[in-house]
Amino acid sequence: MFLLIAGIWLSYSTYGITTGNYVLLSTFIVLIILLSFAFNSRTWKKISLKTQNIGKAKEESSLTVNIDDEGVTISRLTPMGTIMINDKIYEAESKGIYIEENTEIVVISININKIIVKPKVQ
């Protein structure tokens, strides 16, 4: 947009009012043609996605984790991270505290598919 305005201004300052008016008029005509072509529905049909994405996010509806299960962190929980409980890997959350990796943890609650843990007290 800045270059269009600069070009029109330069045509006025370099070639005079008559040529500047022709450049201004031709610029508006070309812009109207380009915009009408761009808003034509056939143009967007040519470049639009024609397939549907019917995939779903992985849902762990059958968690084998219970409250008071013990495990270990695989990655640092800041506050989300990866844990291992019963030889299975899960995504878990700590209650606002950071838990370093290879720390023993205990499950304190399960909300739908969210496992909330705390460090195990020795």
N, C-alpha and C positions, 0 to 999 in steps of 0.2 A: 504494500500500500504506500509506504514511504517513497519507494522508487517511482511509482506512478505519479505521485504529487510532485516529486523532484523533476521528473521528465517534463511534465506540463509546465512547471514554473520555468525551467530552462528554455523551453520552446518560446515562451512569452518574452523572456529576457534576451534571448539570442536572436530570434527571427522576427519579433514584432507581434503586434496584436492580431493581425489577420491569420498568420500561421499558427499562433498560439490557440486561437479559437478553433481552427481546423483540427489541431491535435487534441484539444479538449473534447470536441464533438466526436471525433473518431474513437477516442478512448472510451467515452460513455457508450457508444454503439457497440463496440467490441465487448465491453463488460456486460451489457444487457444480453447479447447473444450467448456469451459464455455461461452466464448465470441461468438463462432459460434452458440451455443444453444440460447444465449440471442438475437442475431441478426436474428434468424430465424423468418420469418414472422408469422408462426403459433403460436409461443410463445406470441407475442404481441397481436394477435387476441384473445387469451384466456383471457387476462387481460384488454383489451381496452374497452372503453365505446361503446355500440352498439346502443344506443338511441340518438336521436337528441333533443336538447333543443330548442323548438320553441316559448318559452315565450318571452314577450316583457316587457320593463320597462313601468311603469305607465306613461302615457302621458296625461297631462291636456291640450287638444287642445281647450277646450271651457272654458277658464278662465272667471269668472264673475267679474273680477277686472278691474277697469278702472283707468286711471291716475287721481290723486287728491282724490281718495278714502281714507278714514281714517280708522284706525284700531288700534290694540294694539299688542305689542309683547307678546308672550307666553313664549318664552325662550330668553336668551341673544343672540343678533346678534353679532357674532364675526368673520367676518362680515356676516356669514350665520346663519340663525336661523329660528324659527317658529313664524308665526304671525297669527292673526285672523282678518279677514275683512268680514263684512256682515255675521257673524256667521259661517264662513267657515275657515278652517285651511289651511295655505299655507306655503311653504318654501320660504323664501325671503332673500335678500342680501342688506346690507347697503353699502354705498359708502366709504368703508375703515375705517369707524368709528365704535366703539363699542356702541351698544344701549342696555341698561339694560332691563330686563324683566318688564312687566307691564308699558311700556312707550308707550304713544300715538305716532303713526307714520302716515305718509302720503306717498302714492305711487307716486314716481316721474317719473318712466318709467317702461315699460314692454317690454322685449326682448324675443320673442318667448314664452318660458315658464318660464322665469326668471323675478321675481318681484323685483324691486329695490326700496327701501324705505329710508326715512330720518325721524328724529324725528320731531314731529309736533311743530311748534313755537307757544308758548302761546300768 
